[in-house]
Amino acid sequence: MSKGIYIHIPFCLRKCPYCDFYSVEYNMGTAKKYVNAICSDIMQYKDKNIDVDTIYFGGGTPSVLMAYQIGRIVYTIKKCFNVTEPEITIEANPSSASYEKLCRYRQAGVNRISFGVQSADNSQLGFLGRLHDFDTAAEAVYDASRAGFDNISCDIMLGLKDQTIESLNETIDKITTLPIQHISAYMLKIEDGTPFDNDLVRNSVADEDLLSEMYLNTVERLASSGFEQYEISNFAKDKRYSKHNLKYWQGEEYLGFGAAAHSYFNGIRYCYEKDLYKYIENTKGSKILLESNPDKTEEYIMLSLRLKSGISLDKVSKLGGQALADDIKSKAKLYQDKGLVQIDSDVISLTPQGFLLSNSIIAEFLEKTDEKC
Amino acid sequence: MNENNIRNFCIVAHIDHGKSTLADRILEQTSTVELREMEDQLLDNMDIERERGITIKARAVRLNYHADNGEDYVFNLIDTPGHVDFNYEVSRSLAACEGAILVVDASQGIEAQTLANTYLAIEHDLEILPVVNKIDLPSADAERACNEIENVIGIPAMDAPRVSAKMGTNVHEVLERVITDIPAPKGDDNAPLKALIFDSYYDQYKGVIIYVRVKEGHLKAGDTIKLMATGAEFQTVEVGYMGAKDLVPVGELHAGEVGYIAASIKDIGDTRVGDTVTTTDNPCAEALPGYKKVNPMVFSGIYPVDGAKYPDLRDALEKLMLNDASLSFEPETSIALGFGFRCGFLGLLHMEIIQERLEREYNLDLITTAPSVIYKVNLTDGSTVYIDNPTNYPDPALVASAEEPMVTAHILTPSDYVGNIMELCQDRRGVFKDMKYLDETRVDLHYELPLNEIVYDFFDALKSRTKGYASFDYEMLGYAPSKLVKLDILLNGEVVDALSFIVHTDKAYARGRRIAEKLKENIPRQLFEVPIQAAIGGKIIARETVKAMRKDVLAKCYGGDITRKKKLLEKQKEGKKRMRQLGSVEVPQEAFMSVLKLD
């Protein structure tokens, strides 16, 4: 099975107040050293005959890098791995993506781009601390399309301050008229330790009930515009799913490069420390082993239920035994009556209502019957 | 040691009057404990005792005292609990003594438990040595305290030692007075052995250790002893006395002495507290009277949160019973909670302590059901049944009449709070009997109250209405006719047997509603809506709803970092361990606890 490659670019022009991914302020000199470190890290895999079919630049803001730096990393990957017909994605900030830059990305082989649009309401964008307004974002999408991208994704966010169902619908309608094929719609979550982590913000954003309503509304409205839900927060037109992200959810392997990047390789889960200077200094030394023998049953259920395609009871029984499969099936029947779960012969999947409660449902499914009497 | 130079005594007092502190000072001044080893509440060696500042278990220790008259004495000091629930512990220790030091706080005067414990001591024919403590406090009024002792209890107290156990003031005088005021034991050392078992515990190396007071005769290692009630015989391996920190072996135990016997006894059931120990070679003619068996008054079901821990719970209860004869238990099954035990306690504090000891000392997570008293139910067929478990309450159609246990209660309080207390007692269906002024500012209120009204939270309510100044004691009075109903709690339409309880008709509605509210607060939102109902017979009298959970999702799972999702899952699994699955509803342990405390 071909593997995926993830490159973490931990630089931003400005850190968004809700984000808790690892990133630091962009500095040209550091970025140069960092790209060098990533390339030499990749070089270790040369001649190991590893097949790769997806590459993903995530961040941070990968689009702060010079186009040639992205090109160099892609080139290094192609030199070291057997890369065939790859999906190559880059996350981009609408304000740092000029038409010219977008053309250079295309030339470097990047064929999928994901814009952090978030909202069509400029005051909501201001609340999120974004540097762009909606017109800039729309322009960036058109530029990308003009530059030859035919696989464009936009992020939108639910639960913002002053956001109503109406203004959310407006955002959805505006974004779905752009030439895009994919949407990621996230419910805002206030993470501990971020600038948003205070009562003022907590009290101004949507409560649980409104957020749930927004989510269900979004799923429905996107469907009516031709965007099919395939994961909790992801929607695609014409099955233009994110192949790379699917690898995470389908339990396939991937190699991560760069500070804070995670890998699942040869059955082992590990990551690099959240310290790009350490990564530059001593790449190997910043590696952290997470799990040498992950529980395959647990991972299968936990990750597959994020997907609309759900879990196969046959596979559950092969991985975790018939008793577990039977237990899940009987619980699923109960949840089906409550509209949380869909059962289609061997396949169990969550409905949008079920997705909203997926943590609890997954925990229920994984609670082995023999643990209680 | 000549019997004339032995003194066996205990200390009785109301809680917080300084009993354990006085014991600490006595240990110090008799050099039983080196100063560097001294710690507060030395005899209270259970964590719970130290944290709560109370004595639960009686403890014995031997002291050597060189008196002012030039002679050497052996004192056996037995520390006793103060709370009413532990009266049985007090009685046990009293039977091993000839005298009792009565400690009264100079700033508080006589309190309810002072009275109860002193009367207990007088009942056992003990000589009482009153001591007025805490004279260092600015609010101390030793004169008034002595007056109260004379007027309320009726024993002479004008020459009572005035001490400050905290500062060590006049503790020497107490020691001297022990010699002059408390009689020496009288027992024939050459008679056949007759020793009273007043405590026992299990030691993993030596087997059961029994604490005895030798009334007559003597005993040495190697002698074969016989426990008269059970008839069991054992070869004595070691005898000795109780040092402050360790057991100290000696050659022989003689008449009048307090000590221990180790005889490789494996089964604690053989050593009943109150039994008489004699020797097989030269047995005594008849056993000592022993103790009145204490009857549990409060019952409650105890269940492991994790059903698989049932055998562990049984082991733990058996071990606790070894040194707490008042604890009783038998297996019971609940539809909701599975296998557990119906346990009998002397009171609510006793119940709390046992539960806490099980959780701490035996590392168990428990669910306790609402405490119940024993109701007497007269059936239409003329028979009478006693019900200590609400689950067994007969069908109302079969009940001719019902009776509930009553107590006679004394509440000692500053007169300012009389109004508040009367209101509380009224609310708890109390019947006012009389009121006596102890002095100008303090009052003894006498009420008759249903026991089931005080087993919940009466003591807490009393304390909060009197800023902690009132003290309270009660004794059983007997049964009185009552109008009782069984109140059921339904979760998701199903009766949860473990939440049922018996209540007076007039209180049923209010309590049912309060419990439903409490459960709503304590049951977390679930995947679907959970109705909570309170019902009498088939009639719903209260309803609350736990709304369905709306959102529990990790929206972002990206960059291959699935550790966060896994951590979340682990946390959820942990949380589930503290929950009980009742039908399709998950109920946390706290929900069961919360219905015990409704105020």
Chai-1 contact restraints between the chains, C-beta under 6 A:
chainA,res_idxA,chainB,res_idxB,connection_type,confidence,min_distance_angstrom,max_distance_angstrom,comment,restraint_id
A,Y6,B,G560,contact,1.0,0.0,6.0,A-B,restraint_1
A,G58,B,G559,contact,1.0,0.0,6.0,A-B,restraint_2
A,Y186,B,A555,contact,1.0,0.0,6.0,A-B,restraint_3
A,Y186,B,K556,contact,1.0,0.0,6.0,A-B,restraint_4
A,M187,B,A555,contact,1.0,0.0,6.0,A-B,restraint_5
A,E208,B,R550,contact,1.0,0.0,6.0,A-B,restraint_6
A,E208,B,K551,contact,1.0,0.0,6.0,A-B,restraint_7
A,D209,B,R550,contact,1.0,0.0,6.0,A-B,restraint_8
A,S212,B,R550,contact,1.0,0.0,6.0,A-B,restraint_9
A,S212,B,K551,contact,1.0,0.0,6.0,A-B,restraint_10
A,S233,B,A555,contact,1.0,0.0,6.0,A-B,restraint_11
A,Y248,B,G560,contact,1.0,0.0,6.0,A-B,restraint_12
A,Y254,B,G560,contact,1.0,0.0,6.0,A-B,restraint_13
A,G256,B,G560,contact,1.0,0.0,6.0,A-B,restraint_14
A,H262,B,G560,contact,1.0,0.0,6.0,A-B,restraint_15
A,H262,B,D561,contact,1.0,0.0,6.0,A-B,restraint_16
A,K338,B,F528,contact,1.0,0.0,6.0,A-B,restraint_17
A,L356,B,K551,contact,1.0,0.0,6.0,A-B,restraint_18
A,L356,B,V553,contact,1.0,0.0,6.0,A-B,restraint_19
A,L357,B,L527,contact,1.0,0.0,6.0,A-B,restraint_20
A,L357,B,D552,contact,1.0,0.0,6.0,A-B,restraint_21
A,S358,B,V553,contact,1.0,0.0,6.0,A-B,restraint_22
A,N359,B,D552,contact,1.0,0.0,6.0,A-B,restraint_23
A,N359,B,V553,contact,1.0,0.0,6.0,A-B,restraint_24
A,S360,B,L527,contact,1.0,0.0,6.0,A-B,restraint_25
A,S360,B,D552,contact,1.0,0.0,6.0,A-B,restraint_26
A,A363,B,Q572,contact,1.0,0.0,6.0,A-B,restraint_27
A,C373,B,G307,contact,1.0,0.0,6.0,A-B,restraint_28
